[in-house]
Amino acid sequence: MVSVELVARKPPVPAAEPVAPAVEPAGRSRTIPLVLVGWVVIGVAGFAVFGALGRGEESDLKQDCAPQCSDQQVSSVRTKYLVGDISLGVGVLALAAGPTSFSGPSMPSRANEPASSLISAQPRTRLGHPADSLLARAAAALERRSL
């Protein structure tokens, strides 16, 4: 039986040039995704709390003074509903921002690469983000200019 072992060898490094230590890519930070999850929870909780408070106050007003309730009493209910709606909007925006922070590629350190190798146009497989095609076209235009 014959076995063959292929070993890749690195080209020799000239002694005149100092060799930079290998830089390992930094790990992806979980800070932004966790903050966004917190805002989603706060937004949904605020919507639920202020919606329930507004609903309870509205039903009290219907029993006590409807249809002659004062503007101040009605304003209080509207304010609670408005705060609940804004809270829900904050939660939805944070939820919409979440996938990009969880699924984006991590950025390895490229300190030792020449500047011309830092720009490249590659097709993206992630669908649904309207800026993707614009960014890909801009990167392709930059790459054509540098050639």
Backbone as CSV, one residue per row, in Angstrom:
resi,resn,N_x,N_y,N_z,CA_x,CA_y,CA_z,C_x,C_y,C_z
1,MET,0.836,-1.165,0.000,0.000,0.000,0.000,0.888,1.238,0.000
2,VAL,0.523,2.205,-0.818,1.296,3.430,-0.947,0.482,4.573,-0.360
3,SER,1.101,5.371,0.470,0.405,6.547,1.002,1.188,7.793,0.619
4,VAL,0.447,8.819,0.341,1.062,10.081,-0.057,0.559,11.149,0.901
5,GLU,1.474,11.925,1.403,1.098,13.020,2.300,1.515,14.324,1.649
6,LEU,0.569,15.221,1.484,0.849,16.519,0.904,0.914,17.538,2.028
7,VAL,1.987,18.269,2.059,2.173,19.270,3.091,2.383,20.611,2.406
8,ALA,1.572,21.581,2.775,1.732,22.921,2.216,2.836,23.626,2.975
9,ARG,3.767,24.173,2.241,4.867,24.879,2.873,4.723,26.361,2.610
10,LYS,5.069,27.129,3.600,5.025,28.570,3.453,6.269,29.008,2.699
11,PRO,6.139,30.036,1.862,7.333,30.520,1.178,8.287,31.120,2.198
12,PRO,9.567,31.063,1.935,10.534,31.605,2.894,10.366,33.119,3.024
13,VAL,10.510,33.589,4.233,10.389,35.011,4.523,11.780,35.610,4.488
14,PRO,11.982,36.689,3.714,13.308,37.307,3.683,13.681,37.812,5.077
15,ALA,14.950,37.685,5.416,15.415,38.070,6.743,15.376,39.574,6.956
16,ALA,15.398,40.363,5.888,15.442,41.820,6.017,14.110,42.391,6.488
17,GLU,12.994,41.735,6.173,11.683,42.252,6.550,11.231,41.612,7.859
18,PRO,10.826,42.424,8.822,10.313,41.840,10.067,8.946,41.200,9.818
19,VAL,8.700,40.114,10.489,7.440,39.396,10.343,6.476,39.887,11.417
20,ALA,5.302,40.355,10.985,4.283,40.820,11.934,3.608,39.611,12.563
21,PRO,3.294,39.682,13.844,2.596,38.565,14.473,1.195,38.409,13.884
22,ALA,0.734,37.184,13.832,-0.600,36.917,13.295,-1.650,37.569,14.189
23,VAL,-2.592,38.235,13.557,-3.666,38.891,14.300,-4.912,38.044,14.155
24,GLU,-5.436,37.606,15.270,-6.639,36.803,15.235,-7.850,37.718,15.144
25,PRO,-8.870,37.324,14.372,-10.052,38.164,14.258,-10.736,38.322,15.614
26,ALA,-11.190,39.516,15.840,-11.892,39.787,17.095,-13.249,39.102,17.078
27,GLY,-13.690,38.660,18.238,-14.998,38.027,18.338,-16.108,39.044,18.163
28,ARG,-17.250,38.592,17.732,-18.397,39.466,17.517,-18.972,39.868,18.864
29,SER,-19.163,41.149,19.035,-19.701,41.664,20.278,-21.194,41.383,20.361
30,ARG,-21.653,40.990,21.507,-23.078,40.733,21.727,-23.760,41.909,22.406
31,THR,-23.057,43.020,22.571,-23.623,44.157,23.286,-24.815,44.749,22.550
32,ILE,-24.647,45.043,21.271,-25.735,45.684,20.519,-26.959,44.779,20.429
33,PRO,-26.824,43.489,20.090,-28.021,42.649,20.068,-28.725,42.574,21.423
34,LEU,-27.964,42.516,22.501,-28.600,42.451,23.816,-29.314,43.752,24.155
35,VAL,-28.734,44.884,23.779,-29.398,46.165,24.011,-30.695,46.232,23.206
36,LEU,-30.654,45.753,21.959,-31.867,45.759,21.136,-32.941,44.849,21.713
37,VAL,-32.555,43.701,22.222,-33.530,42.808,22.864,-34.159,43.505,24.068
38,GLY,-33.335,44.221,24.824,-33.859,44.973,25.965,-34.866,46.014,25.539
39,TRP,-34.587,46.731,24.431,-35.524,47.744,23.955,-36.816,47.112,23.441
40,VAL,-36.725,45.940,22.839,-37.940,45.243,22.400,-38.807,44.904,23.611
41,VAL,-38.176,44.361,24.655,-38.919,43.991,25.863,-39.528,45.232,26.513
42,ILE,-38.736,46.306,26.621,-39.246,47.544,27.231,-40.395,48.110,26.403
43,GLY,-40.262,48.095,25.082,-41.317,48.623,24.219,-42.609,47.850,24.330
44,VAL,-42.517,46.540,24.292,-43.731,45.714,24.384,-44.346,45.820,25.777
45,ALA,-43.500,45.831,26.810,-44.019,45.962,28.175,-44.679,47.327,28.372
46,GLY,-44.063,48.388,27.847,-44.659,49.722,27.955,-45.987,49.790,27.245
47,PHE,-46.068,49.166,26.064,-47.335,49.128,25.338,-48.412,48.412,26.159
48,ALA,-48.048,47.273,26.737,-49.025,46.511,27.515,-49.470,47.271,28.764
49,VAL,-48.515,47.857,29.488,-48.844,48.548,30.739,-49.676,49.796,30.465
50,PHE,-49.178,50.670,29.561,-49.913,51.908,29.319,-51.226,51.660,28.590
51,GLY,-51.282,50.636,27.753,-52.553,50.264,27.126,-53.570,49.803,28.150
52,ALA,-53.117,48.987,29.103,-54.031,48.515,30.152,-54.470,49.662,31.062
53,LEU,-53.535,50.548,31.418,-53.909,51.700,32.242,-54.909,52.595,31.516
54,GLY,-54.674,52.853,30.240,-55.601,53.671,29.462,-56.958,53.023,29.324
55,ARG,-56.962,51.714,29.095,-58.239,50.986,28.956,-59.030,51.024,30.263
56,GLY,-58.323,50.837,31.382,-59.018,50.880,32.682,-59.574,52.258,32.980
57,GLU,-58.797,53.291,32.709,-59.276,54.655,32.961,-60.420,55.009,32.014
58,GLU,-60.350,54.530,30.780,-61.430,54.786,29.823,-62.728,54.129,30.279
59,SER,-62.648,52.904,30.775,-63.878,52.245,31.234,-64.438,52.930,32.476
60,ASP,-63.542,53.453,33.358,-64.018,54.221,34.518,-64.741,55.485,34.074
61,LEU,-64.183,56.169,33.075,-64.820,57.390,32.578,-66.163,57.087,31.932
62,LYS,-66.275,55.964,31.225,-67.551,55.588,30.603,-68.627,55.376,31.663
63,GLN,-68.219,54.822,32.801,-69.190,54.575,33.871,-69.515,55.841,34.654
64,ASP,-68.523,56.713,34.864,-68.690,57.861,35.752,-69.254,59.096,35.065
65,CYS,-68.690,59.499,33.933,-69.045,60.806,33.411,-69.407,60.843,31.938
66,ALA,-69.370,59.734,31.240,-69.641,59.753,29.798,-71.077,60.195,29.556
67,PRO,-71.381,60.981,28.644,-70.576,61.633,27.616,-70.155,63.061,27.999
68,GLN,-70.261,63.456,29.274,-69.895,64.810,29.675,-68.536,64.859,30.393
69,CYS,-67.585,64.032,30.038,-66.271,64.039,30.679,-65.511,65.300,30.279
70,SER,-64.706,65.788,31.213,-63.928,67.003,30.937,-62.771,66.673,29.988
71,ASP,-62.262,67.729,29.348,-61.116,67.545,28.446,-59.899,67.010,29.198
72,GLN,-59.744,67.411,30.459,-58.603,66.952,31.260,-58.694,65.447,31.507
73,GLN,-59.897,64.957,31.800,-60.069,63.521,32.036,-59.801,62.721,30.754
74,VAL,-60.332,63.204,29.627,-60.139,62.513,28.355,-58.668,62.604,27.931
75,SER,-58.035,63.745,28.196,-56.634,63.940,27.839,-55.734,62.936,28.559
76,SER,-56.064,62.643,29.798,-55.279,61.670,30.562,-55.307,60.291,29.891
77,VAL,-56.475,59.883,29.424,-56.609,58.588,28.749,-55.835,58.608,27.429
78,ARG,-55.981,59.690,26.672,-55.282,59.792,25.391,-53.770,59.765,25.579
79,THR,-53.289,60.411,26.635,-51.846,60.419,26.907,-51.340,59.005,27.188
80,LYS,-52.090,58.246,27.961,-51.687,56.865,28.249,-51.652,56.032,26.975
81,TYR,-52.649,56.206,26.125,-52.655,55.480,24.856,-51.487,55.911,23.966
82,LEU,-51.183,57.205,23.946,-50.081,57.707,23.126,-48.743,57.139,23.608
83,VAL,-48.529,57.139,24.921,-47.277,56.583,25.466,-47.177,55.092,25.141
84,GLY,-48.292,54.385,25.226,-48.297,52.966,24.867,-47.970,52.750,23.398
85,ASP,-48.528,53.598,22.525,-48.249,53.476,21.094,-46.784,53.784,20.779
86,ILE,-46.242,54.807,21.422,-44.826,55.140,21.212,-43.937,54.003,21.708
87,SER,-44.292,53.423,22.840,-43.520,52.282,23.361,-43.531,51.126,22.373
88,LEU,-44.692,50.864,21.796,-44.776,49.790,20.810,-43.918,50.112,19.594
89,GLY,-43.926,51.364,19.155,-43.094,51.771,18.024,-41.613,51.563,18.303
90,VAL,-41.175,51.901,19.509,-39.776,51.690,19.898,-39.447,50.200,19.864
91,GLY,-40.341,49.384,20.387,-40.110,47.938,20.377,-40.041,47.369,18.970
92,VAL,-40.924,47.852,18.089,-40.926,47.359,16.705,-39.657,47.791,15.980
93,LEU,-39.220,49.034,16.192,-37.976,49.494,15.556,-36.773,48.687,16.043
94,ALA,-36.721,48.420,17.337,-35.623,47.612,17.867,-35.678,46.192,17.314
95,LEU,-36.881,45.663,17.163,-37.038,44.328,16.595,-36.603,44.313,15.134
96,ALA,-36.908,45.369,14.399,-36.506,45.446,12.995,-34.988,45.579,12.859
97,ALA,-34.345,46.247,13.800,-32.890,46.421,13.744,-32.149,45.169,14.206
98,GLY,-32.824,44.302,14.924,-32.177,43.118,15.488,-31.532,42.176,14.504
99,PRO,-32.229,41.769,13.420,-31.610,40.790,12.512,-30.296,41.257,11.907
100,THR,-30.162,42.545,11.625,-28.908,43.003,11.045,-27.766,42.934,12.051
101,SER,-28.075,43.120,13.324,-27.002,43.060,14.317,-26.638,41.620,14.669
102,PHE,-27.577,40.686,14.546,-27.272,39.291,14.830,-26.626,38.590,13.647
103,SER,-27.026,38.938,12.412,-26.606,38.152,11.259,-25.480,38.769,10.459
104,GLY,-25.066,39.980,10.751,-23.999,40.622,9.982,-22.685,39.887,10.158
105,PRO,-21.834,39.927,9.135,-20.549,39.229,9.251,-19.644,39.933,10.244
106,SER,-18.839,39.147,10.951,-17.880,39.769,11.852,-16.742,40.320,11.008
107,MET,-16.147,41.370,11.474,-15.091,42.043,10.729,-13.734,41.605,11.278
108,PRO,-12.982,40.790,10.530,-11.650,40.409,10.995,-10.708,41.596,10.880
109,SER,-9.679,41.567,11.681,-8.682,42.629,11.627,-7.863,42.471,10.356
110,ARG,-7.707,43.561,9.628,-6.953,43.519,8.374,-5.831,44.548,8.411
111,ALA,-5.170,44.668,9.526,-4.146,45.688,9.693,-2.952,45.455,8.771
112,ASN,-2.644,44.198,8.423,-1.448,43.912,7.631,-1.708,43.839,6.141
113,GLU,-2.967,44.026,5.704,-3.275,43.927,4.287,-3.139,45.290,3.630
114,PRO,-2.735,45.304,2.355,-2.683,46.586,1.650,-4.082,47.142,1.453
115,ALA,-4.183,48.463,1.318,-5.486,49.125,1.214,-6.276,48.652,0.008
116,SER,-5.612,48.293,-1.081,-6.330,47.871,-2.279,-7.063,46.554,-2.077
117,SER,-6.635,45.742,-1.128,-7.308,44.460,-0.913,-8.464,44.567,0.066
118,LEU,-8.686,45.747,0.643,-9.759,45.903,1.610,-11.110,46.133,0.956
119,ILE,-11.132,46.476,-0.336,-12.391,46.722,-1.032,-12.603,45.599,-2.026
120,SER,-13.735,44.950,-1.918,-14.074,43.927,-2.892,-15.582,43.885,-3.037
121,ALA,-16.046,43.583,-4.218,-17.481,43.470,-4.474,-17.823,41.992,-4.545
122,GLN,-18.678,41.562,-3.651,-19.111,40.178,-3.638,-20.621,40.167,-3.543
123,PRO,-21.291,39.261,-4.249,-22.753,39.207,-4.148,-23.166,38.784,-2.750
124,ARG,-24.230,39.372,-2.285,-24.748,39.055,-0.961,-25.938,38.122,-1.124
125,THR,-26.069,37.167,-0.234,-27.188,36.238,-0.316,-28.343,36.643,0.583
126,ARG,-28.110,37.586,1.478,-29.180,38.025,2.384,-30.159,38.874,1.585
127,LEU,-31.424,38.524,1.615,-32.434,39.246,0.858,-33.218,40.167,1.776
128,GLY,-33.847,41.139,1.188,-34.788,41.938,1.939,-34.278,43.294,2.382
129,HIS,-33.002,43.559,2.338,-32.501,44.863,2.766,-32.300,45.716,1.535
130,PRO,-33.021,46.848,1.416,-32.970,47.630,0.184,-31.606,48.232,-0.111
131,ALA,-30.763,48.423,0.891,-29.463,49.048,0.654,-28.429,48.065,0.123
132,ASP,-28.705,46.751,0.170,-27.709,45.769,-0.251,-27.293,45.964,-1.698
133,SER,-28.260,46.087,-2.614,-27.892,46.206,-4.023,-27.171,47.524,-4.275
134,LEU,-27.564,48.587,-3.603,-26.897,49.877,-3.763,-25.452,49.798,-3.288
135,LEU,-25.240,49.160,-2.138,-23.888,49.023,-1.610,-23.029,48.152,-2.513
136,ALA,-23.594,47.098,-3.053,-22.836,46.219,-3.940,-22.426,46.962,-5.204
137,ARG,-23.349,47.792,-5.754,-23.010,48.559,-6.953,-21.932,49.595,-6.658
138,ALA,-22.018,50.241,-5.497,-21.006,51.237,-5.132,-19.643,50.582,-4.946
139,ALA,-19.605,49.421,-4.313,-18.341,48.713,-4.112,-17.760,48.275,-5.454
140,ALA,-18.601,47.822,-6.371,-18.131,47.415,-7.695,-17.565,48.610,-8.448
141,ALA,-18.208,49.764,-8.341,-17.710,50.968,-9.008,-16.362,51.380,-8.439
142,LEU,-16.207,51.309,-7.127,-14.927,51.629,-6.506,-13.836,50.666,-6.943
143,GLU,-14.183,49.399,-7.050,-13.191,48.414,-7.464,-12.775,48.647,-8.916
144,ARG,-13.720,49.018,-9.781,-13.377,49.290,-11.182,-12.446,50.504,-11.284
145,ARG,-12.670,51.505,-10.442,-11.834,52.703,-10.473,-10.407,52.392,-10.031
146,SER,-10.262,51.476,-9.076,-8.932,51.185,-8.546,-8.113,50.307,-9.489
147,LEU,-8.770,49.673,-10.463,-8.038,48.803,-11.407,-7.374,49.581,-12.452
